[in-house]
Amino acid sequence: MSTSALAVDRSAYLDTAPLKPGDRVRFVSPSGLGSAESLERAVGYYRDWGLDVVVGEHVLDPHPHASYLAGPDDGRRQDLVEAWMDPDADAVVCIRGGYGAMRLLDGLDWEQLRDAALRRDGRPKLLTGSSDITALHEAFRVNLDVPTLFCPMVGNDVFRDSEFVRDDVRSWLFESWRGREIVGPKTSVLVPGVAEGRFTGGNLSLLAGAMGARESLDRPGGILFLEDVDEQKYRIDGFLVQLGRAGRLADASGIVLGSWDNCGDLDAIRELVDELLPGLGVPVLWEQGFGHDPNALSIPLNVDGALIAQPDAIRLTVGASL
């Protein structure tokens, strides 16, 4: 962690809901480009929840030659910085993933962002998003040390298609986090055991892609969450080996594996992780349900919790200790 990161009381943070009706949320798109229709729908959801939504100026900008990006880096970065610097903003909501968030990191002034990281009530602002937004979760963890929420994104089809996702995200925004259990309906024990510590991680390919960058040098230990989408087995193999050689796996006190959507035969992926992870000597959960699952669960990051992985008792509890 950066020595000049904020001194955030994460334990106290867990006792109060992140948001309340009337709070301001800023919508940004640091990665891929959405549509006017999906943006209108996204704004509608959050305004129906009583939130004051402000949309970034560049979220619908096309990129001159890279259609997979929501506009040039400068515009996407400007929206992110302006959203975080807004003294009236209580949360910055990344409305979709795709690719591109990592391109923004080296142009961010972390001292400036740190100075604006607290809301008017003194609590840290909240960053939300998943998938490609893993790059921001990791960078915010290292440079700002604030809690963040790895959750399905309001501009994606999953938010439209799954009432469960909408209700679950809403509950993480408007209810306190302490004591929440986050175990999916298909979760099973790959390696039994118990663990406690900081929740970190996210998308496996993004974590592997950051190896060697400044944020990857901070290996926080604790409980590591991993998931991915649209990757072949051999690439997942390579990503895990990369994290292993860099020490990120060995430092973990426990590992929680989420969804592997469109990654080929799920049994083959399980065989792979069953080969690579048990030797670490830490508990491992399989198919916990966060990530790109059609009914994906949300995961709070940079907060502490406890994991119990036993055949007759599976618990993953926010704010608990063993």
ROMAR-187031 format. One line per 4 residues: number of its first residue (from 1); their letters; for each residue x, y, z of N, C-alpha, C, CB. Coordinates in pm, whole numbers, plus 50000, padded with zeros to 5 digits. Glycine has a CB too. Example, Ala and Ser with C-alpha at 12.3 -4.5 7.8 and 13.67 -1.06 7.14 Angstrom:
# residues 2
1	as	51319,49431,50780,51230,49550,50780,51320,49670,50780,51131,49553,50905  51285,49775,50708,51367,49894,50714,51290,50003,50787,51408,49940,50572
***
This chain:
# residues 322
1	msts	50085,49880,50000,50000,50000,50000,50087,50124,50000,49905,50001,50123  50041,50225,49929,50115,50351,49930,50122,50406,50071,50048,50454,49836  50240,50455,50109,50257,50507,50244,50173,50632,50269,50402,50538,50270  50127,50697,50161,50047,50817,50178,49899,50792,50153,50096,50925,50087
5	alav	49858,50663,50151,49717,50632,50131,49635,50681,50249,49698,50480,50110  49505,50695,50228,49417,50739,50333,49416,50641,50449,49276,50759,50280  49399,50692,50568,49380,50607,50685,49230,50586,50702,49446,50670,50815  49176,50483,50638,49032,50458,50639,48999,50353,50743,48983,50414,50499
9	drsa	48901,50380,50825,48854,50283,50923,48754,50192,50852,48789,50353,51048  48805,50083,50794,48717,49994,50717,48617,49924,50806,48799,49892,50641  48654,49898,50931,48561,49832,51022,48438,49919,51045,48629,49800,51155  48460,50047,51073,48347,50139,51094,48265,50155,50967,48398,50276,51141
13	yldt	48331,50148,50852,48262,50163,50724,48153,50057,50708,48361,50155,50607  48178,49938,50762,48085,49827,50744,47954,49844,50818,48150,49700,50788  47948,49935,50912,47832,49947,51000,47724,50040,50946,47875,49994,51134  47751,50110,50838,47655,50204,50782,47639,50177,50633,47700,50350,50806
17	aplk	47518,50188,50582,47494,50167,50439,47576,50266,50357,47344,50182,50407  47635,50221,50246,47715,50313,50164,47636,50432,50113,47773,50239,50048  47510,50410,50075,47430,50518,50017,47294,50526,50084,47414,50499,49867  47231,50640,50063,47093,50660,50105,47022,50740,49997,47085,50733,50244
21	pgdr	46890,50732,49989,46819,50811,49888,46857,50959,49897,46667,50795,49905  46876,51019,49779,46918,51158,49772,47066,51175,49748,46880,51229,49896  47145,51070,49771,47288,51080,49748,47318,51092,49598,47360,50957,49807  47432,51152,49569,47474,51170,49429,47567,51058,49386,47544,51306,49410
25	vrfv	47538,50998,49270,47627,50901,49208,47665,50952,49070,47560,50760,49199  47790,50933,49037,47842,50978,48907,47864,50856,48818,47974,51058,48925  47804,50855,48699,47819,50747,48603,47937,50775,48511,47690,50727,48522  48026,50677,48499,48141,50689,48410,48156,50558,48333,48271,50723,48488
29	spsg	48229,50564,48222,48256,50445,48142,48405,50441,48109,48170,50444,48011  48488,50389,48201,48632,50389,48179,48680,50287,48077,48701,50364,48308  48590,50201,48032,48630,50090,47945,48558,50096,47811,48603,49955,48013  48458,50008,47794,48391,49995,47665,48276,50090,47645,48343,49856,47649
33	lgsa	48234,50099,47520,48128,50191,47478,47992,50123,47486,48154,50241,47334  47897,50189,47547,47761,50141,47551,47675,50213,47448,47702,50159,47689  47545,50203,47467,47450,50267,47376,47366,50368,47451,47360,50161,47308  47305,50459,47376,47217,50557,47438,47100,50488,47509,47164,50656,47333
37	esle	47053,50378,47450,46942,50304,47510,46982,50244,47645,46894,50194,47415  47100,50180,47649,47143,50118,47776,47172,50223,47881,47267,50030,47753  47223,50339,47840,47250,50446,47934,47121,50500,47993,47329,50558,47866  47021,50521,47908,46892,50571,47957,46830,50474,48056,46796,50595,47839
41	ravg	46840,50346,48025,46787,50244,48116,46863,50245,48248,46795,50105,48051  46996,50258,48241,47078,50259,48362,47044,50377,48452,47227,50264,48324  47033,50494,48392,46997,50613,48469,46862,50594,48537,46994,50738,48379  46770,50532,48464,46637,50510,48519,46638,50422,48643,46548,50448,48415
45	yyrd	46716,50315,48641,46724,50227,48757,46769,50303,48881,46820,50111,48730  46878,50377,48868,46934,50443,48986,46848,50561,49031,47076,50490,48958  46786,50630,48939,46696,50739,48980,46571,50683,49046,46657,50826,48858  46524,50567,49000,46410,50503,49066,46443,50465,49209,46365,50380,48988
49	wgld	46571,50444,49238,46614,50414,49374,46634,50539,49457,46743,50334,49371  46602,50654,49401,46608,50779,49476,46743,50847,49474,46569,50754,49615  46830,50806,49384,46963,50865,49377,46971,50976,49275,47066,50759,49345  47057,51071,49302,47085,51182,49210,47196,51137,49115,47126,51313,49287
53	vvvg	47162,51114,48989,47256,51059,48892,47312,51170,48804,47188,50951,48805  47445,51176,48795,47513,51267,48705,47596,51183,48609,47604,51370,48784  47574,51203,48479,47639,51121,48376,47763,51193,48324,47541,51090,48260  47873,51118,48312,47995,51174,48258,47978,51225,48116,48104,51071,48262
57	ehvl	48049,51331,48086,48034,51397,47956,48069,51306,47839,48121,51521,47951  48162,51212,47858,48217,51138,47745,48172,50992,47738,48365,51142,47752  48071,50952,47814,48038,50809,47822,47988,50752,47689,47932,50787,47928  47937,50837,47600,47889,50788,47471,47977,50835,47355,47747,50833,47448
61	dphp	48096,50885,47386,48186,50928,47279,48242,50807,47204,48302,51013,47336  48241,50809,47073,48309,50702,46999,48459,50727,46994,48253,50690,46855  48536,50621,46982,48680,50634,46961,48706,50641,46812,48758,50515,47027  48799,50724,46768,48819,50742,46623,48861,50616,46548,48922,50847,46600
65	hasy	48926,50520,46616,48966,50399,46545,48958,50272,46628,49105,50415,46495  48920,50282,46756,48907,50164,46842,48764,50157,46892,49009,50170,46962  48680,50081,46822,48537,50077,46855,48510,50011,46990,48462,50003,46747  48610,49941,47046,48591,49874,47174,48610,49968,47292,48686,49757,47186
69	lagp	48648,50094,47266,48668,50190,47374,48558,50295,47375,48804,50257,47360  48521,50340,47496,48422,50447,47510,48493,50581,47495,48348,50437,47647  48544,50607,47377,48611,50732,47349,48760,50727,47379,48548,50841,47428  48832,50833,47342,48976,50841,47369,49007,50836,47519,49034,50968,47308
73	ddgr	49130,50796,47552,49170,50783,47692,49150,50913,47770,49315,50741,47700  49183,51026,47708,49174,51153,47781,49032,51182,47826,49225,51268,47694  48935,51154,47741,48796,51179,47777,48747,51085,47886,48708,51166,47655  48780,50958,47875,48738,50861,47976,48804,50891,48110,48773,50717,47931
77	rqdl	48932,50929,48104,49003,50965,48227,48945,51092,48288,49154,50983,48198  48911,51189,48205,48854,51314,48255,48723,51288,48328,48832,51412,48140  48638,51202,48271,48512,51171,48338,48536,51107,48474,48427,51079,48251  48631,51014,48479,48660,50945,48605,48711,51044,48710,48764,50833,48583
81	veaw	48803,51128,48672,48862,51224,48767,48757,51324,48813,48981,51297,48703  48680,51379,48719,48578,51477,48758,48475,51415,48850,48510,51534,48634  48438,51290,48825,48340,51223,48910,48394,51206,49052,48303,51086,48851  48519,51160,49062,48577,51137,49195,48603,51268,49268,48708,51058,49182
85	mdpd	48637,51374,49194,48669,51503,49255,48545,51581,49296,48752,51586,49160  48427,51543,49247,48304,51612,49281,48282,51607,49432,48182,51549,49206  48284,51720,49501,48269,51718,49647,48132,51667,49692,48292,51856,49702  48034,51669,49603,47900,51623,49638,47875,51478,49598,47797,51711,49574
89	adav	47974,51414,49535,47957,51275,49491,47977,51181,49608,48055,51241,49377  47889,51081,49619,47902,50978,49722,47951,50846,49664,47769,50958,49792  47933,50827,49533,47980,50705,49468,48010,50734,49321,47876,50590,49481  48107,50660,49268,48137,50664,49125,48104,50526,49070,48288,50703,49098
93	vcir	48011,50521,48977,47957,50397,48925,48006,50375,48782,47802,50398,48929  48084,50270,48762,48128,50234,48628,48015,50154,48563,48262,50151,48630  47963,50205,48453,47837,50150,48401,47857,50029,48310,47763,50256,48326  47979,50003,48266,48004,49883,48188,48153,49853,48187,47950,49899,48044
97	ggyg	48188,49731,48145,48328,49690,48138,48373,49683,47994,48348,49555,48207  48435,49570,47958,48489,49555,47823,48641,49556,47828,48437,49666,47731  48698,49668,47786,48843,49685,47790,48876,49834,47792,48912,49614,47669  48982,49870,47863,49031,50007,47854,49066,50074,47985,48933,50087,47787
101	amrl	49016,50022,48099,49040,50091,48226,49188,50099,48260,48965,50020,48339  49263,49994,48229,49404,49994,48263,49481,50103,48188,49466,49858,48235  49432,50143,48072,49498,50247,47993,49495,50382,48064,49431,50259,47856  49405,50398,48161,49388,50528,48227,49480,50547,48347,49245,50543,48271
105	ldgl	49535,50439,48401,49596,50446,48534,49718,50536,48541,49634,50308,48578  49806,50527,48444,49931,50602,48454,49912,50752,48439,50028,50553,48351  49795,50795,48393,49769,50938,48380,49693,50997,48497,49694,50963,48256  49671,50918,48602,49596,50967,48718,49688,51029,48822,49515,50853,48781
109	dweq	49644,51139,48877,49717,51207,48985,49660,51155,49117,49704,51365,48974  49730,51060,49178,49676,50994,49295,49671,51087,49417,49757,50872,49328  49762,51181,49425,49755,51278,49535,49627,51360,49525,49879,51370,49535  49594,51400,49403,49472,51477,49381,49349,51393,49417,49463,51525,49235
113	lrda	49346,51270,49372,49231,51184,49399,49220,51153,49548,49242,51055,49319  49334,51139,49614,49333,51111,49758,49273,51227,49835,49475,51082,49807  49302,51348,49793,49250,51466,49861,49098,51476,49851,49314,51592,49804  49041,51409,49750,48896,51418,49728,48824,51289,49765,48867,51453,49585
117	alrr	48892,51196,49832,48837,51061,49851,48731,51053,49960,48947,50967,49884  48720,51155,50044,48621,51152,50150,48500,51236,50115,48681,51200,50282  48383,51186,50150,48260,51261,50129,48246,51370,50235,48137,51167,50133  48143,51444,50221,48120,51553,50317,48097,51500,50459,48000,51637,50274
121	dgrp	48047,51376,50471,48025,51318,50605,48150,51250,50659,47910,51218,50601  48263,51256,50584,48388,51200,50631,48411,51056,50593,48395,51212,50776  48312,50989,50534,48329,50851,50492,48386,50848,50350,48194,50773,50498  48459,50742,50315,48516,50737,50180,48411,50719,50073,48617,50625,50171
125	kllt	48436,50778,49958,48350,50756,49842,48361,50610,49798,48387,50851,49726  48259,50565,49726,48253,50426,49683,48271,50417,49532,48120,50362,49724  48359,50328,49490,48374,50293,49348,48307,50159,49326,48524,50289,49305  48225,50147,49218,48160,50020,49187,48185,49981,49042,48009,50029,49216
129	gssd	48184,49851,49017,48203,49798,48883,48272,49663,48891,48284,49895,48795  48280,49592,48779,48342,49460,48779,48415,49438,48648,48237,49349,48802  48460,49314,48625,48526,49275,48501,48649,49362,48477,48429,49286,48382  48651,49441,48369,48766,49525,48337,48793,49629,48446,48745,49595,48204
133	ital	48693,49661,48526,48708,49759,48632,48797,49706,48744,48571,49799,48688  48832,49577,48737,48931,49522,48829,49057,49608,48833,48966,49378,48790  49096,49662,48718,49215,49748,48713,49200,49867,48807,49240,49797,48569  49081,49925,48814,49058,50038,48904,49047,49993,49048,48932,50112,48863
137	heaf	48981,49881,49073,48972,49830,49209,49112,49813,49269,48896,49697,49213  49202,49752,49193,49336,49729,49242,49412,49860,49263,49413,49638,49145  49402,49951,49168,49473,50078,49179,49418,50163,49293,49465,50155,49047  49286,50163,49312,49227,50239,49422,49265,50176,49556,49073,50245,49407
141	rvnl	49274,50044,49560,49316,49978,49684,49457,50022,49724,49311,49826,49667  49548,50021,49628,49687,50049,49659,49710,50198,49685,49776,50003,49545  49650,50283,49605,49680,50426,49611,49588,50506,49704,49672,50484,49475  49465,50458,49724,49370,50532,49808,49328,50454,49932,49248,50568,49728
145	dvpt	49335,50321,49925,49301,50234,50038,49156,50250,50081,49393,50262,50155  49065,50264,49983,48923,50278,50013,48850,50147,49982,48860,50395,49933  48740,50118,50052,48657,50004,50014,48593,50028,49877,48548,49978,50120  48577,49922,49800,48510,49929,49670,48415,49811,49657,48613,49930,49552
149	lfcp	48329,49814,49555,48231,49708,49536,48243,49649,49396,48088,49761,49560  48277,49520,49389,48285,49446,49264,48146,49390,49237,48393,49331,49271  48072,49454,49144,47932,49419,49126,47892,49429,48979,47842,49510,49212  47785,49359,48941,47733,49374,48804,47705,49520,48772,47606,49289,48785
153	mvgn	47727,49556,48644,47721,49696,48606,47589,49733,48541,47836,49729,48513  47541,49849,48579,47405,49890,48548,47382,49910,48399,47372,50016,48621  47487,49933,48320,47470,49951,48177,47475,49823,48097,47574,50043,48126  47497,49709,48163,47506,49580,48095,47371,49510,48090,47608,49491,48163
157	dvfr	47358,49417,47996,47232,49345,47978,47194,49266,48102,47241,49253,47859  47293,49218,48180,47261,49137,48297,47177,49216,48396,47390,49089,48365  47197,49346,48402,47118,49429,48492,46973,49437,48445,47180,49570,48503  46955,49437,48316,46819,49439,48259,46752,49303,48275,46823,49477,48111
161	dsef	46830,49196,48258,46772,49062,48247,46749,48993,48380,46859,48978,48163  46818,49034,48485,46813,48962,48612,46758,49050,48724,46951,48911,48650  46639,49018,48770,46584,49089,48884,46668,49063,49008,46439,49047,48909  46724,48941,49018,46811,48910,49131,46929,49005,49136,46859,48765,49122
165	vrdd	46994,49028,49021,47110,49118,49017,47070,49257,49062,47170,49122,48876  46960,49308,49010,46916,49443,49048,46892,49452,49199,46788,49482,48971  46823,49353,49254,46792,49355,49397,46919,49341,49481,46693,49245,49432  47011,49256,49435,47133,49233,49511,47221,49357,49513,47209,49114,49454
169	vrsw	47240,49419,49396,47321,49541,49391,47257,49650,49477,47339,49589,49245  47126,49663,49465,47058,49766,49546,47082,49743,49695,46907,49766,49516  47077,49616,49738,47097,49589,49880,47238,49623,49925,47067,49443,49910  47338,49602,49838,47476,49638,49875,47494,49789,49882,47574,49579,49775
173	lfes	47415,49863,49806,47426,50008,49809,47352,50070,49927,47372,50065,49681  47240,50010,49968,47153,50074,50066,47146,50002,50200,47016,50086,50009  47224,49897,50219,47226,49827,50346,47370,49816,50394,47161,49686,50333  47389,49809,50524,47524,49794,50578,47581,49657,50540,47524,49811,50733
177	wrgr	47713,49649,50536,47780,49529,50487,47817,49431,50597,47904,49567,50413  47832,49476,50718,47882,49386,50823,47790,49266,50842,47897,49462,50955  47851,49149,50845,47776,49026,50870,47708,48966,50749,47675,49053,50973  47721,49028,50633,47655,48973,50514,47724,48845,50471,47655,49076,50400
181	eivg	47642,48746,50435,47692,48619,50384,47683,48622,50231,47612,48499,50442  47792,48581,50164,47793,48584,50018,47841,48449,49964,47884,48699,49966  47748,48354,49966,47774,48221,49912,47669,48193,49805,47771,48112,50024  47714,48152,49687,47624,48127,49577,47552,47994,49588,47699,48133,49449
185	pkts	47447,47973,49507,47367,47850,49515,47443,47726,49468,47242,47865,49433  47550,47743,49390,47626,47628,49341,47764,47617,49405,47641,47638,49190  47790,47696,49507,47922,47698,49568,47954,47563,49632,47930,47809,49671  48077,47518,49612,48124,47395,49674,48267,47415,49722,48114,47276,49576
189	vlvp	48314,47319,49801,48448,47325,49858,48544,47249,49769,48451,47267,50002  48646,47318,49720,48752,47254,49644,48863,47208,49738,48808,47349,49537  48899,47294,49832,48997,47261,49936,48938,47307,50069,49138,47329,49908  48921,47218,50166,48862,47260,50294,48960,47341,50378,48816,47137,50372
193	gvae	48903,47417,50470,48984,47495,50561,48912,47621,50605,49116,47530,50498  48979,47706,50679,48925,47835,50723,49029,47942,50698,48883,47831,50874  48981,48064,50678,49072,48176,50650,49004,48306,50687,49115,48178,50501  49086,48408,50709,49034,48541,50730,49131,48641,50668,49012,48570,50881
197	grft	49084,48763,50649,49171,48865,50594,49100,48955,50496,49288,48803,50527  49177,49041,50432,49127,49140,50338,49073,49074,50211,49237,49241,50303  48958,49118,50164,48902,49071,50037,48965,49151,49923,48745,49084,50036  49030,49084,49829,49087,49151,49712,49068,49063,49590,49237,49183,49734
201	ggnl	49101,49119,49473,49099,49040,49350,48997,49089,49250,49072,48897,49382  48940,48996,49175,48844,49029,49071,48868,48943,48948,48854,49177,49034  48882,49008,48835,48898,48938,48708,49041,48887,48694,48861,49029,48591  49056,48757,48670,49188,48693,48667,49279,48752,48560,49172,48545,48643
205	slla	49228,48771,48438,49314,48821,48331,49361,48962,48358,49240,48816,48197  49279,49044,48425,49321,49180,48459,49429,49179,48567,49202,49263,48505  49415,49089,48664,49517,49078,48767,49649,49032,48706,49472,48981,48878  49642,48935,48616,49764,48887,48551,49823,48994,48461,49735,48761,48469
209	gamg	49738,49070,48394,49786,49175,48304,49855,49288,48375,49673,49229,48225  49831,49302,48505,49895,49409,48583,50028,49367,48643,49803,49454,48693  50067,49242,48625,50192,49196,48684,50309,49284,48637,50217,49049,48649  50387,49331,48731,50499,49421,48701,50465,49567,48717,50546,49397,48562
213	ares	50336,49600,48715,50295,49738,48737,50300,49770,48887,50153,49763,48681  50295,49898,48918,50313,49942,49056,50213,49877,49151,50300,50093,49064  50086,49869,49110,49986,49816,49202,50007,49668,49229,49848,49839,49147  50070,49595,49135,50090,49453,49156,50199,49424,49258,50123,49386,49025
217	ldrp	50281,49522,49290,50389,49501,49385,50338,49495,49529,50491,49612,49372  50214,49544,49550,50152,49535,49681,50070,49406,49685,50062,49661,49711  50117,49307,49760,50047,49179,49770,49984,49172,49909,50144,49057,49743  49853,49194,49917,49791,49218,50047,49762,49094,50128,49668,49292,50028
221	ggil	49779,48974,50072,49737,48856,50145,49586,48851,50154,49799,48852,50284  49534,48788,50257,49389,48782,50275,49322,48687,50177,49330,48919,50261  49195,48710,50152,49112,48620,50071,49105,48675,49929,48970,48605,50132  49151,48595,49834,49165,48637,49695,49049,48583,49613,49299,48589,49637
225	fled	48980,48671,49540,48867,48636,49455,48912,48636,49309,48749,48734,49476  48875,48531,49235,48916,48518,49096,48799,48469,49010,49035,48421,49083  48783,48529,48893,48683,48486,48795,48730,48531,48658,48541,48545,48827  48664,48479,48551,48696,48529,48417,48586,48493,48319,48830,48471,48369
229	vdeq	48601,48546,48198,48500,48528,48094,48571,48524,47958,48393,48642,48097  48517,48442,47867,48566,48438,47728,48715,48405,47719,48540,48572,47661  48762,48316,47804,48902,48276,47800,48913,48125,47779,48976,48318,47929  49013,48081,47705,49037,47939,47687,49113,47883,47807,49114,47913,47558
233	kyri	49104,47751,47823,49164,47686,47939,49313,47715,47950,49141,47536,47933  49384,47710,47837,49529,47730,47846,49565,47871,47890,49593,47699,47712  49478,47968,47856,49506,48105,47900,49478,48120,48049,49421,48206,47819  49373,48058,48100,49348,48058,48244,49464,47992,48317,49214,47985,48277
237	dgfl	49513,47882,48261,49632,47815,48314,49748,47914,48324,49671,47695,48224  49774,47985,48216,49884,48080,48215,49866,48193,48314,49901,48136,48078  49744,48244,48325,49718,48353,48420,49745,48307,48563,49573,48404,48406  49699,48186,48598,49719,48135,48733,49867,48112,48762,49641,48005,48754
241	vqlg	49938,48058,48663,50082,48039,48681,50151,48174,48700,50143,47964,48560  50107,48274,48625,50165,48407,48636,50144,48464,48776,50104,48501,48531  50021,48452,48828,49995,48500,48964,50075,48421,49066,49846,48492,48995  50088,48291,49040,50163,48207,49131,50310,48246,49136,50150,48063,49092
245	ragr	50371,48267,49020,50513,48303,49016,50537,48441,49077,50563,48300,48872  50437,48528,49070,50450,48662,49127,50424,48666,49277,50355,48758,49057  50379,48555,49335,50357,48548,49479,50217,48582,49524,50450,48637,49546  50128,48620,49432,49994,48662,49474,49914,48543,49530,49918,48725,49355
249	lada	49931,48425,49474,49858,48309,49524,49914,48263,49658,49863,48195,49423  50046,48257,49669,50108,48210,49792,50078,48301,49910,50258,48198,49774  50055,48429,49884,50026,48524,49992,49882,48515,50040,50056,48666,49944  49795,48452,49963,49653,48447,49999,49630,48353,50116,49569,48404,49878
253	sgiv	49539,48392,50205,49498,48303,50314,49384,48212,50271,49457,48384,50437  49317,48248,50164,49209,48167,50108,49180,48217,49967,49082,48173,50196  49119,48132,49885,49088,48167,49747,48942,48133,49719,49182,48093,49647  48872,48226,49657,48732,48208,49621,48720,48222,49469,48639,48311,49695
257	lgsw	48676,48116,49404,48664,48115,49258,48519,48141,49219,48713,47980,49199  48499,48234,49127,48365,48270,49084,48324,48200,48956,48355,48418,49064  48263,48273,48865,48212,48214,48741,48321,48212,48634,48089,48291,48691  48305,48119,48539,48398,48104,48426,48312,48097,48300,48491,47974,48441
261	dncg	48240,48207,48278,48141,48211,48170,48209,48207,48034,48055,48337,48182  48160,48119,47948,48212,48105,47811,48363,48078,47810,48182,48232,47731  48408,47999,47906,48549,47959,47912,48566,47811,47878,48606,47987,48053  48470,47756,47806,48478,47615,47768,48416,47525,47873,48622,47576,47744
265	dlda	48457,47400,47870,48402,47298,47958,48435,47331,48104,48456,47159,47920  48333,47348,48186,48354,47388,48325,48427,47280,48403,48220,47420,48392  48400,47153,48370,48470,47045,48438,48621,47051,48411,48414,46909,48395  48656,47093,48288,48799,47105,48254,48866,47217,48332,48815,47129,48103
269	irel	48792,47328,48354,48847,47437,48434,48864,47392,48578,48757,47563,48426  48767,47316,48627,48779,47268,48765,48899,47174,48778,48649,47195,48809  48921,47088,48680,49038,47000,48683,49168,47080,48688,49039,46907,48561  49169,47192,48614,49288,47277,48611,49316,47338,48749,49272,47388,48507
273	vdel	49216,47400,48808,49238,47464,48939,49261,47360,49047,49119,47554,48977  49204,47240,49028,49226,47133,49123,49370,47082,49117,49129,47018,49097  49435,47105,49004,49576,47071,48989,49667,47179,49048,49610,47049,48843  49631,47308,49026,49722,47417,49057,49708,47475,49197,49703,47525,48959
277	lpgl	49589,47467,49258,49566,47541,49381,49577,47464,49511,49434,47600,49375  49544,47334,49518,49549,47266,49649,49686,47268,49715,49505,47124,49632  49793,47271,49637,49927,47271,49695,49960,47396,49774,50027,47254,49587  49876,47499,49763,49900,47622,49838,49871,47605,49986,49815,47734,49781
281	gvpv	49790,47504,50020,49759,47479,50160,49659,47575,50220,49883,47483,50238  49574,47638,50136,49472,47730,50186,49336,47684,50136,49501,47877,50140  49227,47722,50205,49094,47682,50159,49058,47746,50025,48989,47720,50263  48985,47671,49943,48944,47719,49811,48797,47686,49790,49031,47656,49698
285	lweq	48719,47786,49753,48579,47766,49714,48568,47766,49564,48489,47874,49775  48477,47685,49512,48453,47672,49369,48311,47720,49336,48472,47524,49323  48299,47793,49224,48170,47841,49173,48093,47922,49276,48086,47724,49128  48160,48021,49329,48095,48104,49430,47987,48192,49369,48198,48190,49500
289	gfgh	47995,48222,49239,47883,48289,49173,47903,48434,49138,47766,48278,49256  48017,48494,49175,48039,48633,49136,48108,48636,48999,48125,48707,49242  48106,48750,48934,48173,48765,48805,48076,48786,48692,48258,48644,48776  48072,48692,48597,47989,48706,48478,47873,48608,48476,48072,48687,48354
293	dpna	47839,48553,48590,47723,48466,48602,47597,48547,48570,47714,48404,48744  47495,48485,48507,47371,48559,48478,47303,48615,48602,47274,48469,48406  47330,48554,48717,47278,48607,48844,47395,48633,48940,47176,48508,48907  47493,48708,48890,47618,48727,48964,47596,48797,49097,47716,48808,48879
297	lsip	47666,48748,49199,47669,48812,49329,47768,48928,49328,47704,48711,49438  47752,49019,49420,47847,49129,49439,47946,49091,49548,47773,49260,49475  48067,49148,49538,48173,49121,49635,48232,49254,49681,48282,49029,49573  48231,49283,49811,48301,49403,49859,48451,49376,49861,48251,49444,50001
301	lnvd	48529,49473,49820,48674,49459,49817,48740,49560,49910,48726,49477,49674  48860,49525,49954,48938,49605,50048,48867,49624,50182,48967,49740,49987  48790,49522,50219,48736,49510,50355,48771,49371,50405,48579,49535,50357  48758,49349,50534,48798,49222,50592,48678,49129,50609,48866,49244,50727
305	gali	48709,49000,50614,48605,48901,50634,48664,48765,50664,48515,48893,50513  48576,48665,50676,48619,48530,50712,48557,48428,50618,48581,48499,50857  48631,48322,50595,48589,48212,50508,48593,48082,50585,48679,48204,50382  48483,48009,50583,48478,47872,50634,48443,47782,50517,48374,47858,50752
309	aqpd	48532,47692,50482,48512,47602,50368,48518,47459,50418,48619,47625,50257  48404,47408,50460,48391,47270,50505,48276,47205,50430,48369,47263,50660  48282,47076,50404,48175,47011,50327,48036,47034,50384,48200,46864,50320  48026,47044,50516,47895,47063,50578,47871,47206,50625,47881,46969,50694
313	airl	47965,47297,50593,47950,47436,50637,48034,47525,50547,47992,47454,50786  47966,47602,50462,48034,47699,50376,47984,47837,50414,48010,47669,50224  48077,47923,50459,48039,48058,50496,48146,48155,50447,48019,48071,50648  48101,48264,50394,48188,48373,50354,48123,48500,50408,48210,48379,50196
317	tvga	48181,48556,50513,48112,48657,50591,48192,48787,50592,48087,48608,50734  48126,48896,50556,48190,49027,50556,48202,49078,50698,48112,49127,50468  48321,49127,50734,48340,49190,50863,48355,49094,50979,48227,49278,50890  48363,48963,50950,48377,48865,51056,48523,48823,51070,48289,48743,51028
321	sl	48553,48763,51185,48685,48703,51207,48664,48565,51267,48774,48793,51300  48765,48485,51261,48755,48346,51309,48773,48339,51461,48859,48256,51238
***
